[in-house]
Amino acid sequence: MDRSTRGRNKYALIRNRKLDEIAAKYGGELPAEIAHALALLLQAGVLDVGDSPATEFFVMRLKDRFAGPALSMYSQHAAAVDLEYAKEVSDLSRRAGMSHPLCHNPD
């Protein structure tokens, strides 16, 4: 969890399942332009796949039914260090989980 930058989230998601679906349509291989784009992002250090102890992460979407309580607890702990940041996370928690219009069980 990191602060937003320039009016957008600090991070974006690469939907690996979507990449798998695309690859399946092309005989198990991604189209060259997509594979090339991913390779460029990796080479530039823009894409982080979390494949080491130093880079591992846990991502949750706000529509995950458990995101609200998780973010609320995160916000409570963050408040001891940074109240402004804690408020940002708390605001997310109120829009997450059971409050989210697309709430669902994680898959």
N, C-alpha and C positions, 0 to 999 in steps of 0.2 A: 504494500500500500504506500503510495507516494502522492505528494501534492500534484494538483493539476498544473500544467504549464501552458501558457499562451491560450487560455480558454478551452483547452481540451485535456483529456486524460493524459497522464505522463506516459502510459503504456497502451499498446494496442494488442489485440489477440490475433494470432494465426490459428485458424480453425483446422487442426490436424485431421479431424474426421472428414471435413469438407475436402481437404487435399486427397485423402484416401478415396473418397467418392469420385473425384475427378480422375485420379490415376486409374481407378477401376474401369472407367469409360475408355481409357486409352491403353488397355492391355496390361495394366499394372504399373505403368510409367506415367509420370507427370508430363504434360506437354513441355517442350523445350523452353518456351518463354517463361513459364511458371517456375520450372526448375532453375533457370538462369536467374530470375528475380530473387528467389530464395537464396541462391548461392551468393549473389551480390550483397544481400542484406547480412548474411553470415559473415562474409569477408569484411564488410564495413563495420562489423561489431554492433549493428543495429538490432539484429535478431539474436535472442538468447534462448536456447532450448532447455535450459535448466538441467543439463546433463552432468553436473558435478556438484560436490558439496558446497562449493563457493557460489554456485549459480542457481541452486534449486529454489523452487517457489511453489506456492499454492494459490490458484486463481479460483475465485467464485464470482458468479454473476449475481446481480441483485435479485433476479427472479428465482434463484435457488431458495427453497423454503427455509433453509437453515441460515441464510445470509444475515437476516435481521439480528437475531440474537448474537451471532458471531461478531458482527461489526459493532454492536452495542458494547460487548465486553471489550473488544479491541479499543474502542473509544474511551472507555473508563480507564483503562491502563495507560493510554496515551495522554490523558489529562494530567497525569503526574509530571509529564515532561513538556508538553506543548498544548496549551488550551485551545489555540486557534486550530491546530491540526485535529485535535480531538473533536472539536465542533464540526469540522468538515466530515469526519468519519461518522459522527452521530447523525448528521443530516442524511448521509447515505443509508444508515441503519433504519431510519424511519421510512424510507422508500423501498426497503428490501424485504425479502421473505414473504410472509403472509400478506403484507401490505402491497406487494407488487402485483399489477394487473395480470401478469403472465406467470405467476408463481407456479412452481412445479417441483417435484422431487428431483434431486440431482441424478444424472445418469452416468 
